[in-house]
Amino acid sequence: MTIPAPAADDPHSIAIDVEGLTKSFGDTVVVKNLTMQVRRGLIYGFLGPNGSGKTTTIRMLCGLLTPDSGRGTCLGYDIRTDAAEIKRHVGYMTQRFSLYQDLSVRENLEFVARVYGLPDPRAAAREAITRLGLEGRAEQLAGALSGGWKQRLALGACTLPDPQLLLLDEPTAGVDPKARREFWNEIHALAAQGLTVLVSTHYMDEAERCHEIAYIAYGDLLAQGTVSEVIAASHLTTWTVSGPNLVALAETLSKRDGITMVAPFGTSLHVSGPDRAKVDAVIAEFRTDPALTFEPAEPSLEDVFIDLMGRAQGGAAPARPS
Ligand SMILES: Nc1ncnc2c1ncn2[C@@H]1O[C@H](COP(=O)(O)OP(=O)(O)OP(=O)(O)O)[C@@H](O)[C@H]1O
């Protein structure tokens, strides 16, 4: 499902605008020549394998890290020289965002409001508690909250100073599906109020809830756009196969010329490749087996990401059943 992006009323209304960002740690280039633009009011998903440079990019965007080369602005402020201004207008939820476990929900929010120098910390905390539906839990210790409620509290803390941009680094890692859904409803409510949200995630259902996404692998930005645009740009031909002995079949198919990805999805395999003629030729060969059912399919976002990752790793690296 693709969510319609907010209308671009003002083409100059860009929250993030960076060009050629590069960052190395020692000899390792972690972000390579990254160019991206994020319009205001958008929920922009940042996806990619572990260690591909997402956190490093986020840290450059909010002025916590200086790029080795490249330029750009965040909310119109220069990421190299205006870090203090950026920090004032950006809410950043780090991967290990932690609250004081032995303070209550209310005390945590009041504390954060004081750190931000808000004029009335108590009122700000009260308002955040109401907005996040935390009324019944206001006096509960943060350490006693479930993972989902902890993340909502963390989101509440990040939004206390009324930021224009939220940078959320894997905010729902390890959180159950219902709590993730509620967290995302909150993100959409914030975006509907005009907040721009850049969120990194490994979850496909979350990627599909973004207005636009970018896929970064090993420092390279390999795809960006709406979910439909990213899928269409992959030019993948995909078939699903069901039947017996799929593990052995996957092994065989993944070695065939033109097949760049074979991945199990539930009780079937997804078989993909970028050249329709080659994929169809391989499928035609196996279709003669009456025990197997082959159906053409739209590539899923996950198919596209697995394919992109395989190519980034240097060629056809099929995902085999584990
Ligand atoms: N301060 C640092 N010093 C040295 N290496 C670093 C530093 N920060 C990150 N790295 C390395 O840079 C690479 C990219 O890390 P980064 O955290 O940006 O990736 P990521 O895409 O956010 O990964 P994940 O999905 O696992 O969070 C990793 O190999 C990491 O070990």
The ligand as an ORCA input file, in Angstrom:
! r2SCAN-3c Opt
* xyz 0 1
  N      32.186      6.594     15.766
  C      32.496      5.551     14.982
  N      33.752      5.125     14.867
  C      34.093      4.088     14.060
  N      33.200      3.401     13.310
  C      31.915      3.775     13.395
  C      31.481      4.868     14.229
  N      30.142      5.010     14.078
  C      29.762      4.056     13.201
  N      30.805      3.322     12.795
  C      30.772      2.214     11.813
  O      30.168      2.715     10.639
  C      29.353      1.724     10.018
  C      27.963      2.269      9.804
  O      27.332      2.399     11.058
  P      25.879      3.028     11.240
  O      25.577      2.928     12.711
  O      25.822      4.360     10.611
  O      24.982      2.003     10.419
  P      23.417      1.747     10.476
  O      22.969      1.656      9.063
  O      22.752      2.747     11.337
  O      23.331      0.300     11.148
  P      22.168     -0.363     12.061
  O      21.028     -0.692     11.140
  O      22.857     -1.600     12.571
  O      21.848      0.600     13.129
  C      29.404      0.506     10.933
  O      30.346     -0.402     10.415
  C      29.872      1.068     12.245
  O      30.575      0.105     12.986
*
